[in-house]
Amino acid sequence: MTTTERTDTPPSWDERTQLSTFLDYARATARAKCEGVSAEDARKAPLPNSPLMTISGLISHLRWVEHWWLDVVFLGGELEGPLAEATDEDPDPEMRTAVDVPLPRLLAEYEEQNARHRRLVAEHDLDTKAKRPIRDGLHVDLRWILLHLIEETSRHNGHLDILRELIDGSTGV
């Protein structure tokens, strides 16, 4: 049984509220999937061909993906944290280094960043273009970034489902 509150029903039906509600729902689902996970289990990588696929790694990845899209691409800020260390040989350092960080700290940092990003989304029009282009040279708008984050977070929630079931048999969050 989860204690994380979540809803996919927006309090109003404008586009921003609907997008924000679905992103918050996906974020809350990721947090709910971590409830009751031991420190040891958060670091386990039960998929034999995916040594970085851990619960801690996925939460760290979600946190740093939001940093990339909202702080770096949208606002034009500087890349920080483990993503700044990414190389061709180590493209996902945020997943590798997460096993050294307690899961409660990862979740707290993720939630703190989510709160900051909620304010950022509320302060900008959905049509506002990102300061930096994406890989094909396009400057996407905030709407596209929110849709991408909903997709990315939801996809990784599926990975969290698989990991929980393999690690401790938990299903259905």
Secondary structure, DSSP 8 states (H G I E B T S, - for coil): --------S-SS-SHHHHHHHHHHHHHHHHHHTTTT--HHHHT---STT-TT--HHHHHHHHHHHHIIIIIIIIT-----GGGGG--SS-S-HHHHGGGGS-HHHHHHHHHHHHHHHHHHHHHS-TT-B-SS--TTS---BHHHHHHHHHHHHHHHHHHHHHHHHHHH-----
